[in-house]
């Protein structure tokens, strides 16, 4: 079955960096657009970043644009989220998700068929 497993979360001070990874199995990874979403306590899940199934084209939420970078390695079946200049408001559980032949316009969680279990990111002030 399809599995998405996130890793790389943790506790970091404001201004610091983290790199999240998501390892995919059970699907033809190169056929899937990959997104990162996050959910803070008491808030709805929100879009963070997406990379097109074919790679290259990306899209970011305004709140992270210029600080976060999404990338993928189709040979390794992995997608990454490099997070720099972290702020306390970035604190959330971060999820990766897969959308079949998803493009960079896929920012709605309902457009994604598969989800990981999430990894906690906590940014202290």
N, C-alpha and C positions, 0 to 999 in steps of 0.2 A: 504494500500500500504506500501511498505518498506520505513522506515525512519531511518536515522542515524543522531543523534544529538550530536555534540561535545560540550564540555564545559571545562572550566579550564584554558583557555588562559589568557594572561595579560601581564603586563609590569614587568620585573624583572631585577635586576642588574646582570652583569657578575659574574659567580660563584654561582649564586642562583639556585633554583629548582622550578619546576612546575610539577603538575600532571594533565594530560589531561584525560578526560573521554569521552567515546562515548557510548551512549545508543541506542540500536537497537530495532526496533519493526517491525511487519509485516512479519517476516521471522523466520524460525527455526534456531535460532542463533547458536546452537551447530553443525549445518551442514556447517557453513561458516568459512573459514579462514578469519582473520581480519588483515588489514594492516593499517599502518599510513604512510602518504605521506606529503610532504610540498612543498610550492611554494613561493619563494621570488620574489619581484618585478623585472620584466624583465627577469626572469629565468623560465625554464621549471619545471613542477612538478617532484619531485624526491622522490624516495623510502626512507623511514626512518626505518621501522621495520615491521615485520609480525609475526603472531602467527598462527600455524596450526589449522585447524578446530577442531581437537581433543584435542587441548591444548598441552602443553609440549614443542614441538619443536618450536624454534624461530630463527629469522634471522635478522641481523641489517646491515645498511649501515656502511661502514668503518668510516665515519665521526662522527658517534654517538656511535659506539661500545664501551662498557665500561662506558658510561655516561648515556645512556637511557635504560630503561627496559620496555618491553611490557608484559602485562598480561591480562587475561580474567576471567570473572566470568559468567559462563554459566547460573547459577541460576538467575542472575540479568540481563542477556542479555547485558552485558557491557564489553568493552575492555578499557584498560588503557594504558597510556604512562607516565611513571615516567621519568622526565628529570632532571638530576643533572649536576652540573658543566657547566651551560649554558654559551655559548659564543655569542658574537654579531652576528656571522655568522649563528647562529641558528634562527635568526629572520625570520619569514615567517608565512604564513597561513598554519595551520596544518589541514589535512583532514583524517578522517577514511574512510575505504572502506571495502567492503565485497565481497568475492569470494567463489562461491559454491564449497564445499569440497576442498578449497584451502590449499595447503601445504606451507611449509616454503620457497619454491623456487619461490613463486609468488612475484616478485619484479617489474614487469612491470605494470604501471597503466591500461593498456588495458586489463589486466587479471581480472579486478575487475568490477563487474556488478553494484554495488550500492555505492553511495558516500554521505557523509554528506556535510553540507554547509560550514564547516571550522570554525576554531577558530584562532584568531590572537595571535601570540606569539612575543613579542618584548623584546630583550635583550639589555640593555644599557651598554656601556663601562665605 
